[in-house]
Amino acid sequence: MSDPLASLSTLLAPLFADLNGGAPADPTVRPSDRADAQINGALALAKRLGANPRDLAQQVVDSGVLTDVATDLEVAGPGFINVTFSSSFLESQLAAVVGDGRLGVEPASDSKIVVVDYSAPNVAKEMHVGHLRSTVIGDSLVRLHEFLGHTVIRENHIGDWGRPFGMLIEHLLDLGEDVASDGLSQGDLDGFYKEANAKFKDSEEFQERARARVVLLQGGDEATLVLWRRLVEMSNAYFNRVYTKLDVLLTDDDLAGESRYQPLMEGVYGRLETAGLLHEDAGAMVVYPPGFKNRDGDPLPMIAKSQTGAFMYATSDLACVVDRVERLDADLMLYVIGTPQAQHLQMVFEVCRMAGWLTEPTEAVHVGFGNVLGEDRKMMRSRAGDSVKLADLLDEAVERAAAAIAEKNPDIVPEERLVVANMVGIGALKYADLSTERIKDYVFDWDRMLAFEGNTGPYLQYAHARICSIFRRAGIDRASVRSAHITLDQPQERALAMRLLAYPSAIDTTLDSYSPHKLCTYVYELASDFSSFYQECPILKSDEPVRTSRLALADLTARVLEHSLGLLGITAPEQM
């Protein structure tokens, strides 16, 4: 275990258990702004034992258990213990990390099956800026859980079923499959959908055809299903090009569209009926999950079947939960969906609990997120007033990054500039999104996003590239310094070492609340600590063994930067 705070907690656990008469007691080790760490457990334990917390804290200090760990121990306030780690202790912790391919992060002790529901564009509709958040947040959570050793099942719950497909299929027939395919291959999904919708509004004859086609689709008519599959295939081909540009993990193997759950809804409805959970309400069949009220204070129903006898969107979501629990054996289900869906999902989860489909320890979690806003602090729109197409946004990010890189490093060859521009432009977009607390809205700002200073993706990528350039200039293979002993004589070395050793805790903190912005904060603080170290502690101009020690510290920093950015789905270039 490399995290000094975690190591300290492990070291203290037997002592606190002894003080508690053999029963476990949490030492409660926290970061401190007055020292390297603070032990707070004496306060809670003293209250439990009816003892004086300062006296109990002094017993911990006097025990000698921290002799080899700390150079200074101070009992402060009502019973806190401020701890200053010894350099030798930190150096031993670093030595363990330098030779560890996992950089001190241990696999999870309880491997789980984790289902992540994210991205979810609609067939025959363009992916827009609103899909950015779901896709990159979900992708990061997938990478984090996979790194910790969980079995992760990615599910892209695309909108590929429902009444609109009647008009879409008829419009496909009117255009001809070849013409429609050519248009959709160019990415004009919005145009196709708008044309079909306009035709539906203007033509009663087309409306009749579209409604009849929906009946055929829902009835399983094979000729209609062939056309439906063609629409889905053409849309997916375009989605995949966007995913490739965005550098996310989603593939066709991860598709789990609404259509998958249509055959399951009758059975789910029957199980609700058998459980006695259904009630009639104005001709509809509903479930009343406890705790949900409408504006008038009356119980809020979740509609399972409409007045016309049709299953509802909520019924599909219930079937989805049942499938993930009973077929996939999910332990944890993460729904990376915008915050407006919060109440709907809470009701779905509660109905599943009522029906006995969602029981502890299995969890379903709504990972909600806010909106991307324009400069006017309203929903981000194009100049024409439409939703901003995600593909266009990605292309513009790369173009802007290429211009910024050409200005910053005019000597970089054009071929290399294009590769780096893709890394920087896409990384800037992702980092701007992920570094925002996910439940909050954020204002989209190209200049801030692509800046090479401040808490931005390019700044962090440049920090990694700068370290790589140190080794290039010196003609040294980075791997050659990884067996060196790192010494910590200067405050900046020590601060950087503490940050590097905190990497496991940063990952744990991120996943505790499914909040990638916390990992972003860690990466930014790491880059800032390296900048201070680089300014105050000469590397290549130092004499041995300090030179090699600092090179080893720089290499470890680059490895943690690259790895942590990778968990965010961001590539770290070696040259910028």
TALINLIN-V762845 format. One record per backbone hydrogen bond with DSSP energy under -0.5 kcal/mol. NH is the residue of the N-H (numbers start at 1). CO is the residue of the C=O. If there is no record, write none. Layout:
BEGIN
nh=NH co=CO
nh=NH co=CO
END
This chain:
BEGIN
nh=2 co=104
nh=7 co=3
nh=8 co=4
nh=9 co=5
nh=10 co=6
nh=11 co=7
nh=12 co=8
nh=13 co=9
nh=14 co=10
nh=16 co=12
nh=17 co=13
nh=18 co=14
nh=19 co=15
nh=20 co=16
nh=21 co=18
nh=22 co=17
nh=23 co=20
nh=30 co=38
nh=36 co=83
nh=37 co=83
nh=38 co=30
nh=39 co=81
nh=40 co=28
nh=40 co=38
nh=41 co=27
nh=43 co=40
nh=44 co=40
nh=45 co=41
nh=46 co=42
nh=47 co=43
nh=48 co=44
nh=49 co=45
nh=50 co=46
nh=51 co=46
nh=53 co=51
nh=56 co=52
nh=57 co=53
nh=58 co=54
nh=59 co=55
nh=60 co=56
nh=61 co=57
nh=62 co=58
nh=63 co=59
nh=64 co=61
nh=67 co=64
nh=69 co=66
nh=70 co=66
nh=71 co=84
nh=72 co=84
nh=74 co=82
nh=76 co=74
nh=76 co=80
nh=79 co=76
nh=80 co=76
nh=81 co=39
nh=82 co=74
nh=82 co=80
nh=83 co=37
nh=84 co=72
nh=85 co=83
nh=86 co=69
nh=90 co=86
nh=91 co=87
nh=92 co=88
nh=93 co=89
nh=94 co=90
nh=95 co=91
nh=96 co=92
nh=97 co=93
nh=98 co=94
nh=99 co=95
nh=100 co=97
nh=101 co=99
nh=103 co=100
nh=105 co=102
nh=106 co=104
nh=108 co=148
nh=111 co=109
nh=114 co=112
nh=114 co=151
nh=115 co=113
nh=115 co=332
nh=116 co=114
nh=116 co=153
nh=117 co=115
nh=117 co=334
nh=118 co=116
nh=118 co=155
nh=120 co=118
nh=123 co=159
nh=125 co=122
nh=129 co=388
nh=131 co=128
nh=132 co=128
nh=132 co=129
nh=133 co=129
nh=134 co=130
nh=135 co=131
nh=136 co=132
nh=137 co=133
nh=138 co=134
nh=139 co=135
nh=140 co=136
nh=141 co=137
nh=142 co=138
nh=143 co=139
nh=144 co=140
nh=145 co=141
nh=146 co=142
nh=147 co=143
nh=148 co=144
nh=149 co=146
nh=150 co=145
nh=151 co=112
nh=152 co=150
nh=153 co=114
nh=154 co=152
nh=155 co=116
nh=156 co=254
nh=157 co=155
nh=158 co=156
nh=159 co=121
nh=160 co=158
nh=165 co=162
nh=166 co=163
nh=167 co=163
nh=168 co=164
nh=169 co=165
nh=170 co=166
nh=171 co=167
nh=172 co=168
nh=173 co=169
nh=174 co=170
nh=175 co=171
nh=176 co=172
nh=180 co=176
nh=181 co=177
nh=182 co=178
nh=183 co=179
nh=184 co=180
nh=185 co=181
nh=186 co=182
nh=186 co=183
nh=187 co=184
nh=188 co=183
nh=189 co=187
nh=192 co=188
nh=193 co=189
nh=194 co=190
nh=195 co=191
nh=196 co=192
nh=197 co=193
nh=198 co=194
nh=199 co=195
nh=200 co=196
nh=201 co=197
nh=202 co=198
nh=203 co=199
nh=204 co=202
nh=207 co=203
nh=208 co=204
nh=209 co=205
nh=210 co=206
nh=211 co=207
nh=212 co=208
nh=213 co=209
nh=214 co=210
nh=215 co=211
nh=216 co=212
nh=217 co=213
nh=218 co=214
nh=219 co=215
nh=220 co=217
nh=221 co=216
nh=225 co=221
nh=226 co=222
nh=227 co=223
nh=228 co=224
nh=229 co=225
nh=230 co=226
nh=231 co=227
nh=232 co=228
nh=233 co=229
nh=234 co=230
nh=235 co=231
nh=236 co=232
nh=237 co=233
nh=238 co=234
nh=239 co=235
nh=240 co=236
nh=241 co=237
nh=242 co=238
nh=243 co=239
nh=244 co=240
nh=245 co=241
nh=246 co=242
nh=247 co=243
nh=248 co=243
nh=254 co=251
nh=255 co=252
nh=256 co=156
nh=258 co=158
nh=260 co=257
nh=261 co=258
nh=262 co=259
nh=263 co=259
nh=264 co=261
nh=265 co=261
nh=265 co=262
nh=268 co=264
nh=269 co=265
nh=270 co=266
nh=271 co=267
nh=272 co=268
nh=273 co=269
nh=274 co=270
nh=275 co=271
nh=276 co=273
nh=277 co=272
nh=278 co=272
nh=279 co=286
nh=281 co=284
nh=284 co=281
nh=285 co=305
nh=286 co=279
nh=286 co=284
nh=287 co=302
nh=289 co=287
nh=292 co=289
nh=293 co=291
nh=294 co=298
nh=297 co=294
nh=300 co=292
nh=301 co=299
nh=302 co=287
nh=303 co=301
nh=304 co=285
nh=305 co=285
nh=306 co=310
nh=309 co=306
nh=312 co=304
nh=316 co=312
nh=317 co=313
nh=318 co=314
nh=319 co=315
nh=320 co=316
nh=321 co=317
nh=322 co=318
nh=323 co=319
nh=324 co=320
nh=325 co=321
nh=326 co=322
nh=327 co=323
nh=328 co=323
nh=330 co=324
nh=331 co=113
nh=332 co=113
nh=333 co=363
nh=334 co=115
nh=335 co=333
nh=335 co=365
nh=336 co=117
nh=336 co=334
nh=337 co=335
nh=339 co=369
nh=341 co=338
nh=342 co=339
nh=345 co=341
nh=346 co=342
nh=347 co=343
nh=348 co=344
nh=349 co=345
nh=350 co=346
nh=351 co=347
nh=352 co=348
nh=353 co=349
nh=354 co=350
nh=355 co=351
nh=356 co=352
nh=356 co=353
nh=357 co=352
nh=358 co=352
nh=359 co=357
nh=362 co=359
nh=363 co=331
nh=365 co=333
nh=367 co=335
nh=367 co=365
nh=368 co=366
nh=370 co=438
nh=370 co=440
nh=373 co=371
nh=373 co=442
nh=374 co=378
nh=377 co=374
nh=380 co=372
nh=382 co=386
nh=385 co=382
nh=388 co=380
nh=390 co=127
nh=391 co=127
nh=393 co=389
nh=394 co=390
nh=395 co=391
nh=396 co=392
nh=397 co=393
nh=398 co=394
nh=399 co=395
nh=400 co=396
nh=401 co=397
nh=402 co=398
nh=403 co=399
nh=404 co=400
nh=405 co=401
nh=406 co=402
nh=407 co=403
nh=408 co=404
nh=409 co=405
nh=412 co=409
nh=417 co=413
nh=418 co=414
nh=419 co=415
nh=420 co=416
nh=421 co=417
nh=422 co=418
nh=423 co=419
nh=424 co=420
nh=425 co=421
nh=426 co=422
nh=427 co=423
nh=428 co=424
nh=429 co=425
nh=430 co=426
nh=431 co=427
nh=432 co=428
nh=433 co=429
nh=434 co=430
nh=435 co=431
nh=436 co=433
nh=440 co=437
nh=442 co=371
nh=444 co=373
nh=444 co=442
nh=449 co=445
nh=450 co=446
nh=451 co=448
nh=456 co=454
nh=458 co=449
nh=459 co=451
nh=460 co=456
nh=461 co=457
nh=462 co=458
nh=463 co=459
nh=464 co=460
nh=465 co=461
nh=466 co=462
nh=467 co=463
nh=468 co=464
nh=469 co=465
nh=470 co=466
nh=471 co=467
nh=472 co=468
nh=473 co=469
nh=474 co=470
nh=475 co=471
nh=475 co=472
nh=476 co=471
nh=480 co=477
nh=481 co=478
nh=482 co=479
nh=484 co=481
nh=486 co=484
nh=487 co=485
nh=489 co=487
nh=494 co=490
nh=495 co=491
nh=496 co=492
nh=497 co=493
nh=498 co=494
nh=499 co=495
nh=500 co=496
nh=501 co=497
nh=502 co=498
nh=502 co=499
nh=503 co=500
nh=506 co=502
nh=507 co=503
nh=508 co=504
nh=509 co=505
nh=510 co=506
nh=511 co=507
nh=512 co=508
nh=513 co=509
nh=513 co=510
nh=515 co=510
nh=516 co=514
nh=518 co=515
nh=519 co=515
nh=519 co=516
nh=520 co=516
nh=521 co=517
nh=522 co=518
nh=523 co=519
nh=524 co=520
nh=525 co=521
nh=526 co=522
nh=527 co=523
nh=528 co=524
nh=529 co=525
nh=530 co=526
nh=531 co=527
nh=532 co=528
nh=533 co=529
nh=534 co=530
nh=535 co=531
nh=536 co=532
nh=537 co=533
nh=538 co=536
nh=542 co=539
nh=546 co=543
nh=547 co=543
nh=549 co=545
nh=550 co=546
nh=551 co=547
nh=552 co=548
nh=553 co=549
nh=554 co=550
nh=555 co=551
nh=556 co=552
nh=557 co=553
nh=558 co=554
nh=559 co=555
nh=560 co=556
nh=561 co=557
nh=562 co=558
nh=563 co=559
nh=564 co=560
nh=565 co=561
nh=566 co=562
nh=567 co=563
nh=568 co=564
nh=568 co=565
nh=569 co=566
nh=570 co=565
nh=573 co=571
END
